[in-house]
């Protein structure tokens, strides 16, 4: 039997998009002949994944998985909105999310993580061949709490932990975990609805703040306001801007008369300890992906 090297398997995988184990088996069946192995994989329908790899995948699902004091959110894309209704695809996304709990947020690490006798990457390639569309793991994020909880919320949920928007919120507190989880879920719902850019003003991109400052200053400069007055108006305008884009400054969707920070402070009485929002992540399906224009 011909000796099958790792380089041969790698080359065949790159050419066909088939799984590593499938490539190795095809090479063994064809005595190391790469061209024959390609034909073999094509006949089995395993090579068609490569042809679909270049197609834009902007549909799919956001998946969320939780462990004690830890949570992950992943985005797995498909080409059409029919695929997210597929049980096979839904199971794949759940498997990827749970793999990310151990592998961490690196896409490469998740793809290399075990999924039974194969890897997550192999499972995705197999799903492409079965479902007939390009499927890709686009991104992943992990949140953890040193002492506290990580809560989640999934919007437009199609199955447990799967939907169009997924949010994680990490709360640090020594208080009652059940009360913290409930508060965290409400905060996650708030984040899903308002899409804050940062936790507070210190977390905003300085370029974003600078641009907003310049816009406000120019607006009142054209009105002929003196420089000292403009400076005060700009600072006031920035506070309004922070209320729009910073989580803790936003009006709380569950009680708009209070800010999120005030509502968290009030919740400390029920929780029985101080609460700190350690972080949040919000994934919306397909955000930032450019879809090709439809042919006229």
Steps between C-alpha positions, in 0.01 A plus 500: 500500500627847409615718789247779557671814628337786691591731212304282255195507725535879537524548123195285431303675769584842355398387152173335598391653829428150629574391859846389604396142572312478169807629314730251670262212424470607136878512462538156657230357270680644198858406596601861559383625158368850570307537174324168548427597861339825379277302262414258779392779734300666222315176432410476868379860502761606754694729268215733415563696820801664335290636213263663743766649728521823298130581518383771738349363821307774679207304643520236773469507877647650813565232760538546875621248759547541875707328768534604867624863500585477130329549167576495128331645194580391144386599153468223243404614152319338209402630157120500531245546776364151437800330658446633858174303506693180430538272805845391381619860482349588839675201657827607338476853644424364848798265473727787395380719789565228757841430348583869540438474875816288521697624198458874562414777253765424236329380181803288412497336843128424473540352151775275634296395806379138513147411389476129565759324282553808278551874552253786492656604170435154355142510631443832321645362175277195529197724560584701187497179297173384659308830498645628171587855607810682613512498881761682708583576861545876482581603857473412868524678835532380859405674824577380851435617855758453776230523767154534357308385194480522123147538367372483145211595277422384146265707284283341229578162649440201271625241749656506847803729481464572127369814332574819308649704787697358791615691809719412796528711816755436775415614854755497782336468842498290815121524512226243435580322172136444402421871538818588311409268212155657475646852501764398247232367264308828522819694429571269205153574364576871539828460308322310222251786464733802527833373361733709720850569369674478838442442870575865585668800338849373586441199280412698189743527211676838548455566128123466538494748789729740313280489192187566706676790676604653165149468357346672803762776505462574129123507529502776761797681347295560185232650724750762615527380860813618690774241567443480879128439448563241230725305736224473763236409240726231355557342842124496557447351156751225570309402813189459285703294254623273781139437604436371150801272454633401847324215676516633856380846391210381285140518621415147617249346258319327788471829693578798271475747788830364630840445342645149480751596770221618733300184440801283580555696820138440598539128426783472753239505777339183364828333408651579838838626382662759269474424127750587229432450131829341390415495132253419226503360147231546236502307172245577229486261208677621189600842632787639294468241223452648157242308303535499121249715313221301339508483121249728338 
